């Protein structure tokens, strides 16, 4: 008479009770929420920038463009919003046809604003989150 393999039965029971982790991908959202401060006037403003949309001007000189805005998936350790920004400086007196001088280009993380932030003597800016329209 054959005796059932106890180890195989245990493994089978364990396999039935273990749930596969939820593998959700990052969600891309159409709007980035950005906060910026003018260090000379202490003017702080939170504003929205549409992904791939028209640039948004902060204070007199900063121009913000957002290329992507994502929120982390449910299976990631930290909830976060991550945005790819291009920030330029362009004084209002300059003709609009002139390109802004780029001062930042890259990913910003809402949970770690200092990780990859704007380094500018007059301004600070960071991503606050991503949202739907």
Buried (B, 14 or more C-beta within 10 A) or exposed (E): EEEEEEEEEEEEEEEEEEEEEEEEEBEEBBBBBBBBBBEEEEEEEEBBBBBEEEBBBBBEBBBBBBEBBBBBEEEEEEEBBBBBBBBBBBEEEEEEEEEBEEBBEEBBBBEEBEEBBBEBEBBBBBBBBBBEE
